[in-house]
Amino acid sequence: MSIGWPDLPGALLLVVAGLLIVAGVIGLVVWDARRRGEPHVLLRVTAAIARMWLALTGLTLVIGAWRWFSGGDTWIARLPIAMEWPAPTCTGETGPFTEPTVVCASVNNADASIAALSFGTRATLALGELLGLVVVAMPAVVVVIICAYAVRGAPFAKPAARWLFIAALVILIAGLGAAILTDVGQSLAAMESLPASGEGPVTAQPTYRIDVPPWPIGIAFALGALGVIFRHGSRLQRDTEGLV
């Protein structure tokens, strides 16, 4: 999610307004839980927020599917291009400078709307976006499940630990897949819509550039470790229940 505004105070004000709306929604959920006399207010509220997050993710999925397959122009962010900087740069000039000055620059991507993009490229980009939404939704799924077992008095139930392992695997695969498919789709879109390298002032990048992010690996490791802890907690919980 990004916010744009002509001046910095206005942009910050929008951020604060958004945070206040979120805080208001959370406060309303807490008030409703207390009004009904819920015994586990924080757990109920946490699960409710996770369900709202899932609902928003589902709505984003529907909007994304319409955007990719409804026909018409397709807007693509960070389309990989090759373009010379409008003014001469990288000339080796060292100054002295009396004010901030660009001495070397290049343009390697642009946001663009492309018409008549092939189905294969749109499908590749759509799948990358879908996998990204799966990554966004998976923590909320785990939170809902863990809260449900915690409300029942079994926070370390075996299914909770199992879902942590599932989430780790899903985020690892979907996170890496989303990044790779998005990069490939962007390159395909550029090669379909722009001249080849050296055939114009703005061309497609001559190579496929695929960035493999490390964060899915880190998150998967953290969730897997948490799953191991929950599994150990499940054994302790079972032993305690046996003593009682």
matplotlib code that plots the C-alpha trace (Angstrom):
import matplotlib.pyplot as plt

x = [0.0, 1.3, 0.1, 0.9, 0.3, 1.9, 3.4, 4.9, 2.6, -0.4, 1.0, 1.8, -1.7, -3.2, -1.0, -2.2, -5.8, -5.5, -3.9, -6.8, -9.3, -7.6, -7.5, -11.2, -12.1, -10.1, -11.6, -15.1, -14.4, -13.0, -16.1, -18.4, -16.6, -16.7, -20.4, -21.3, -19.2, -16.7, -14.3, -11.3, -11.6, -8.0, -8.2, -11.6, -10.4, -7.2, -9.2, -11.7, -9.0, -7.4, -10.7, -11.1, -7.6, -8.6, -11.7, -9.7, -7.2, -10.1, -11.5, -8.0, -7.9, -11.2, -10.1, -6.8, -8.5, -10.8, -7.8, -5.8, -8.5, -11.2, -9.5, -8.3, -5.0, -2.9, -1.0, 2.4, 4.7, 8.5, 8.5, 12.2, 13.4, 16.7, 16.7, 19.3, 19.1, 17.6, 20.7, 24.3, 25.5, 28.4, 30.9, 33.4, 32.8, 33.8, 32.7, 33.0, 29.2, 27.3, 23.9, 22.6, 23.5, 22.9, 26.3, 25.5, 22.1, 20.4, 16.7, 16.0, 12.3, 9.0, 5.4, 3.4, -0.1, 0.1, -2.6, -3.2, -0.8, -0.6, -2.6, 0.5, 2.2, -0.9, -1.4, 2.2, 1.8, -1.6, -0.2, 2.7, 0.2, -2.0, 1.0, 1.8, -1.7, -1.3, 1.7, -0.3, -3.2, -1.3, -0.4, -4.0, -5.1, -2.6, -3.7, -7.4, -6.6, -4.3, -6.8, -9.6, -7.7, -6.6, -10.2, -10.9, -8.1, -5.7, -3.2, -0.6, -2.9, -1.2, -3.2, -1.9, 1.7, 0.9, -0.5, 2.7, 4.7, 2.2, 2.4, 6.2, 6.2, 3.5, 5.2, 8.5, 7.1, 4.6, 7.0, 9.8, 7.3, 5.6, 8.9, 10.2, 7.0, 6.5, 10.0, 9.6, 6.2, 7.5, 10.4, 8.0, 5.7, 8.6, 9.9, 6.4, 5.7, 9.0, 11.7, 14.7, 17.9, 19.6, 16.6, 15.2, 15.5, 13.4, 13.9, 13.3, 16.1, 18.2, 18.3, 15.9, 16.7, 15.2, 15.7, 15.3, 14.3, 15.7, 12.7, 10.5, 13.4, 13.7, 10.0, 9.7, 12.5, 10.9, 7.5, 9.1, 11.0, 7.7, 6.1, 8.7, 8.1, 4.4, 4.9, 7.0, 4.3, 1.8, 3.7, 4.0, 0.3, -0.6, 1.7, 0.2, -3.3, -2.3, -1.1, -4.4]
y = [0.0, 3.4, 7.0, 10.0, 13.7, 16.9, 17.8, 15.9, 17.1, 16.1, 12.6, 12.1, 13.3, 10.6, 8.0, 9.1, 9.2, 5.6, 4.5, 6.2, 4.4, 1.0, 1.9, 2.9, -0.5, -2.3, -0.3, -1.0, -4.8, -4.6, -2.7, -5.2, -8.1, -6.5, -5.6, -9.2, -10.4, -12.5, -14.4, -14.1, -10.6, -10.3, -13.6, -12.9, -9.4, -10.8, -13.5, -10.9, -8.6, -11.6, -12.4, -8.8, -9.0, -12.2, -10.4, -7.5, -9.9, -11.7, -8.4, -7.5, -10.9, -10.2, -6.7, -8.1, -10.8, -8.2, -6.0, -8.8, -10.5, -7.9, -6.8, -3.3, -1.7, -3.4, -1.2, -2.7, -1.3, -1.4, -2.4, -3.1, -0.7, 0.8, 4.5, 7.3, 9.9, 13.1, 15.2, 14.2, 12.3, 10.1, 12.4, 12.1, 15.7, 16.0, 19.5, 21.6, 21.8, 24.4, 22.6, 19.1, 17.9, 14.6, 13.6, 10.0, 8.4, 5.7, 4.7, 0.9, 0.7, 2.6, 2.3, 1.8, 0.9, -1.7, -2.6, -6.0, -7.8, -11.5, -13.9, -15.8, -12.7, -11.5, -15.0, -14.9, -11.5, -12.5, -15.7, -13.7, -11.4, -14.3, -15.9, -12.5, -12.4, -16.0, -14.8, -11.9, -14.1, -17.0, -15.4, -14.3, -17.9, -19.2, -16.5, -17.5, -21.2, -20.6, -18.3, -20.8, -23.5, -21.0, -20.1, -23.7, -23.9, -25.8, -23.1, -25.8, -28.2, -30.4, -28.9, -25.4, -26.6, -28.3, -25.2, -23.3, -25.8, -25.5, -21.7, -21.8, -24.0, -22.0, -18.6, -20.0, -21.3, -18.5, -15.8, -16.9, -17.8, -14.4, -12.6, -14.8, -14.8, -11.1, -10.4, -12.8, -11.3, -7.8, -8.7, -10.5, -7.4, -5.2, -7.4, -7.6, -3.9, -2.2, -2.3, -4.6, -3.2, -0.6, 0.0, 3.2, 5.7, 3.6, -0.2, -3.4, -4.7, -7.1, -9.7, -11.2, -9.9, -12.1, -11.0, -13.8, -12.1, -13.6, -12.7, -15.8, -18.0, -16.0, -16.0, -19.7, -20.4, -18.3, -20.0, -23.5, -22.7, -21.5, -24.7, -26.7, -24.7, -25.3, -29.0, -29.1, -27.1, -29.6, -32.4, -30.4, -29.6, -33.3, -34.3, -31.6, -32.8, -36.3, -35.2, -33.4]
z = [0.0, -0.9, -0.2, -2.4, -1.6, -3.0, 0.4, 3.3, 6.0, 4.0, 3.3, 7.0, 7.9, 5.6, 7.3, 10.7, 9.6, 8.3, 11.6, 13.5, 11.5, 12.2, 15.9, 15.8, 14.3, 16.9, 19.7, 18.4, 18.3, 21.9, 23.1, 21.5, 23.1, 26.5, 26.1, 25.4, 28.3, 26.3, 28.7, 26.3, 25.0, 23.6, 21.9, 20.4, 19.2, 17.7, 15.8, 14.6, 13.3, 11.5, 9.9, 8.7, 7.3, 5.4, 4.1, 2.8, 1.2, -0.5, -1.8, -3.1, -4.9, -6.7, -7.7, -9.0, -11.0, -12.7, -13.4, -15.1, -17.1, -17.8, -21.0, -21.8, -20.7, -18.1, -15.6, -14.7, -12.0, -12.4, -16.1, -16.8, -19.5, -20.9, -21.3, -21.3, -18.6, -20.2, -19.3, -19.7, -16.6, -15.5, -17.2, -14.4, -13.2, -9.6, -8.7, -6.7, -6.4, -4.3, -4.3, -4.6, -8.2, -10.0, -11.3, -12.5, -13.1, -15.1, -15.8, -15.5, -14.8, -15.4, -14.5, -17.7, -19.0, -21.8, -24.2, -25.9, -23.6, -24.3, -22.1, -21.1, -19.8, -18.0, -16.5, -15.2, -13.6, -12.1, -10.6, -9.1, -7.5, -6.3, -4.6, -3.0, -1.6, -0.3, 1.6, 3.0, 4.0, 5.6, 8.9, 9.4, 8.8, 11.4, 13.9, 13.5, 14.1, 17.1, 18.7, 18.2, 20.1, 22.8, 23.5, 24.0, 26.6, 24.3, 23.0, 22.2, 20.4, 17.8, 14.9, 15.9, 15.6, 12.3, 10.9, 11.8, 9.8, 6.9, 7.0, 6.9, 3.8, 2.1, 2.8, 1.6, -1.7, -2.3, -1.3, -3.6, -6.4, -6.2, -6.6, -9.4, -11.4, -11.1, -12.3, -15.2, -16.1, -16.0, -18.4, -20.8, -20.8, -21.6, -24.4, -25.9, -25.8, -26.3, -29.1, -28.6, -27.0, -29.2, -31.5, -29.9, -27.1, -24.8, -25.1, -23.2, -21.0, -23.0, -20.1, -17.6, -14.1, -11.4, -7.8, -5.2, -1.9, 1.4, 3.6, 2.7, 3.9, 7.2, 7.9, 7.1, 9.5, 12.2, 11.8, 11.6, 14.9, 16.4, 15.3, 17.1, 20.2, 19.9, 19.5, 22.6, 24.4, 23.2, 24.9, 28.1, 28.0, 27.6, 30.4, 32.7, 31.8, 32.7, 36.1, 36.8]

ax = plt.figure().add_subplot(projection="3d")
ax.plot(x, y, z, "-o")
ax.set_aspect("equal")
plt.show()
